[in-house]
Amino acid sequence: MAQMPGKATGSLIGLAIGDALGFPTEFNDVPSILAKCGPWREMRLPEPAFVTDDTQMTLALGRGLRTAMDRGLLGPKRLERPVREEFVDWYHSPDNNRAPGRTCLVACRKLDSERPWQAASQIHSKGCGANMRVTPIGLAPGLSEEQRAGAAQLQSGLTHGHPTALAASDLTARAVFLLAEGADPTALVGLLRSYAIENRTRYHQRWLGDLWTHAQDPSAEHFIARGWDECLAILERLATSVREANPETDPCLATGEGWIAEEALATALLCFLHFPDEPVTALRRAACTSGDSDSIACLTGALAGAHLGAGAWPAAWAERIEYRDELVALGASWDV
């Protein structure tokens, strides 16, 4: 398939559509979703199309990243300050009323202080709240591999400091980047596995500082390897599931319910890889799941949009998604 225009816009709009589609089905099992919504292949975007904290925090990260890149060469201090400010602003916003995760709330409250961000990080949390928002780092143009990986892990560490949260955020940004660059979806799992193996003991000291010392690991390399090993294990399950899982059954049965970081990425990838050229079908499959449906679907939408571009989504859906104007403006700034 020829590369499509508007990859960043398509990814961000897809993320928000998936978020809105999965919002009403989160916390429901599949029979309840089918009873409420009808056949999963016919699910409709809610009216109005409200999103969750997944999209809100994606935009917060996107704004902070854009501010940092406007100021010069991206580095840890240049990124941390504006992203931290955006996260604290989100924490205090009256619009922060979409059942946000406890880890994000606790960490953002602690970030609203003078303490180092590593002291605010929830070092034992590997919830999906960090990788569901990392898409902008995979889309931002002109970053080196070291910048992309370091930025993805730092933004995770601001709230979710568990090494698996760091590694899963890095992998999510890598997947979005690869698809936006035109990677073949059938090669994606192998590419991600190779990336994980290559980076298994690489601790990004420049970006993460002393974060590892807040855990109980004997070394920084041991700390980060724990995260990559869990991601490698789920990628093995994913590779088997892509070959063997029935798209008509709940994807969570194959790769997990998505409440934790590595499972959210794997189950989103499974939904996308079942239907790489049918983006709406992929989103509907992701939203009709027994797990963290909005996060799984938002990641599925980010992947599908990065692969197919802005034209992937029905205009009638894209035009009425909440925060549409800001999503389009952010995407357009990176599509040029």
Backbone hydrogen bonds, N-H to C=O, Kabsch-Sander energy under -0.5 kcal/mol:
donor,donor_aa,acceptor,acceptor_aa,energy
10,G,6,G,-2.9
11,S,7,K,-2.3
12,L,8,A,-2.4
13,I,9,T,-2.7
14,G,10,G,-2.1
15,L,11,S,-2.3
16,A,12,L,-2.0
17,I,13,I,-2.6
18,G,14,G,-2.6
19,D,15,L,-2.2
20,A,16,A,-2.5
21,L,17,I,-2.6
22,G,18,G,-2.3
23,F,19,D,-1.3
25,T,22,G,-0.7
26,E,22,G,-1.2
26,E,23,F,-0.7
27,F,291,G,-0.8
28,N,25,T,-1.9
33,I,29,D,-2.1
34,L,30,V,-2.8
35,A,31,P,-2.0
36,K,32,S,-1.8
37,C,33,I,-3.4
38,G,34,L,-2.0
42,E,39,P,-2.0
43,M,40,W,-1.3
49,A,320,R,-0.7
50,F,48,P,-1.6
53,D,98,R,-0.7
55,T,52,T,-0.6
56,Q,52,T,-1.7
57,M,53,D,-2.8
58,T,54,D,-1.5
59,L,55,T,-2.4
60,A,56,Q,-1.9
61,L,57,M,-2.5
62,G,58,T,-2.7
63,R,59,L,-2.8
64,G,60,A,-2.3
65,L,61,L,-3.0
66,R,62,G,-2.4
67,T,63,R,-2.5
68,A,64,G,-2.3
69,M,65,L,-2.6
70,D,66,R,-2.0
71,R,67,T,-0.9
71,R,68,A,-0.7
72,G,69,M,-0.9
79,L,75,G,-2.1
80,E,76,P,-2.9
81,R,77,K,-1.5
83,V,79,L,-1.9
84,R,80,E,-2.7
85,E,81,R,-2.2
86,E,82,P,-2.2
87,F,83,V,-2.5
88,V,84,R,-2.3
89,D,85,E,-2.4
90,W,86,E,-2.3
91,Y,87,F,-2.2
92,H,88,V,-1.8
93,S,89,D,-0.9
93,S,90,W,-0.8
96,N,93,S,-1.6
97,N,95,D,-2.3
105,L,101,G,-1.8
106,V,102,R,-2.8
107,A,103,T,-2.6
108,C,104,C,-2.6
109,R,105,L,-2.0
110,K,106,V,-1.8
111,L,107,A,-2.3
112,D,108,C,-1.0
113,S,111,L,-2.3
119,A,116,P,-1.4
120,A,116,P,-0.7
120,A,117,W,-1.0
121,S,117,W,-1.7
122,Q,159,T,-2.4
123,I,121,S,-1.3
125,S,122,Q,-1.8
126,K,124,H,-0.5
128,C,259,W,-1.6
130,A,127,G,-0.8
132,M,128,C,-2.0
133,R,130,A,-0.7
137,I,134,V,-2.0
138,G,134,V,-0.8
138,G,135,T,-1.1
139,L,135,T,-1.2
140,A,136,P,-2.1
143,L,140,A,-0.6
148,R,144,S,-2.7
149,A,145,E,-2.5
150,G,146,E,-2.5
151,A,147,Q,-2.8
152,A,148,R,-2.3
153,Q,149,A,-2.3
154,L,150,G,-2.7
155,Q,151,A,-2.6
156,S,152,A,-1.3
157,G,153,Q,-2.8
158,L,154,L,-1.6
159,T,156,S,-1.9
160,H,156,S,-2.9
161,G,122,Q,-1.8
161,G,159,T,-0.7
162,H,122,Q,-0.7
162,H,125,S,-1.5
165,A,162,H,-0.6
166,L,162,H,-1.9
167,A,163,P,-2.6
168,A,164,T,-2.6
169,S,165,A,-2.0
170,D,166,L,-2.2
171,L,167,A,-2.7
172,T,168,A,-2.5
173,A,169,S,-2.5
174,R,170,D,-2.2
175,A,171,L,-2.6
176,V,172,T,-2.3
177,F,173,A,-2.5
178,L,174,R,-2.8
179,L,175,A,-2.3
180,A,176,V,-2.4
181,E,177,F,-1.7
182,G,179,L,-1.5
183,A,178,L,-2.6
187,A,184,D,-2.0
188,L,184,D,-0.5
188,L,185,P,-1.3
191,L,187,A,-2.2
192,L,188,L,-2.6
193,R,189,V,-2.3
194,S,190,G,-2.3
195,Y,191,L,-2.0
196,A,192,L,-2.4
197,I,193,R,-2.3
198,E,194,S,-2.4
199,N,195,Y,-1.6
200,R,197,I,-1.0
202,R,199,N,-1.7
203,Y,201,T,-0.9
204,H,202,R,-0.6
205,Q,203,Y,-2.0
207,W,204,H,-0.8
208,L,204,H,-3.0
209,G,205,Q,-2.3
211,L,208,L,-1.7
213,T,210,D,-1.6
214,H,211,L,-2.0
215,A,212,W,-1.6
223,F,219,S,-2.1
224,I,220,A,-2.3
225,A,221,E,-2.1
226,R,222,H,-1.5
227,G,223,F,-0.9
228,W,224,I,-2.0
229,D,225,A,-2.6
230,E,226,R,-1.6
231,C,227,G,-1.9
232,L,228,W,-2.8
233,A,229,D,-2.0
234,I,230,E,-1.8
235,L,231,C,-2.1
236,E,232,L,-1.7
237,R,233,A,-1.7
238,L,234,I,-2.5
239,A,235,L,-2.4
240,T,236,E,-1.8
241,S,237,R,-2.4
242,V,238,L,-2.8
243,R,239,A,-1.1
244,E,240,T,-2.1
245,A,241,S,-2.6
249,T,246,N,-2.1
253,L,250,D,-1.7
254,A,251,P,-1.5
255,T,251,P,-1.9
256,G,252,C,-1.8
261,A,126,K,-3.5
264,A,260,I,-2.3
265,L,261,A,-2.0
266,A,262,E,-2.1
267,T,263,E,-2.8
268,A,264,A,-1.9
269,L,265,L,-2.7
270,L,266,A,-2.2
271,C,267,T,-2.1
272,F,268,A,-2.5
273,L,269,L,-3.0
274,H,270,L,-1.7
275,F,271,C,-1.1
275,F,272,F,-0.6
278,E,275,F,-1.6
282,A,278,E,-2.3
283,L,279,P,-2.1
284,R,280,V,-2.5
285,R,281,T,-2.5
286,A,282,A,-2.2
287,A,283,L,-2.4
288,C,284,R,-1.6
289,T,287,A,-1.2
292,D,257,E,-2.9
293,S,291,G,-2.2
294,D,22,G,-0.5
296,I,292,D,-2.6
297,A,293,S,-2.5
298,C,294,D,-2.2
299,L,295,S,-2.1
300,T,296,I,-2.1
301,G,297,A,-2.5
302,A,298,C,-2.0
303,L,299,L,-2.2
304,A,300,T,-2.7
305,G,301,G,-2.5
306,A,302,A,-1.8
307,H,303,L,-1.7
308,L,304,A,-2.6
309,G,305,G,-2.5
310,A,5,P,-1.2
312,A,309,G,-1.8
313,W,310,A,-1.1
317,W,314,P,-1.1
318,A,314,P,-2.7
319,E,315,A,-2.4
320,R,317,W,-1.0
321,I,318,A,-0.7
322,E,49,A,-1.9
324,R,321,I,-1.4
327,L,323,Y,-2.4
328,V,324,R,-2.8
329,A,325,D,-2.3
330,L,326,E,-2.4
331,G,327,L,-2.5
332,A,328,V,-2.9
333,S,329,A,-1.6
334,W,330,L,-0.8
334,W,331,G,-1.0
335,D,331,G,-1.2
336,V,332,A,-0.9
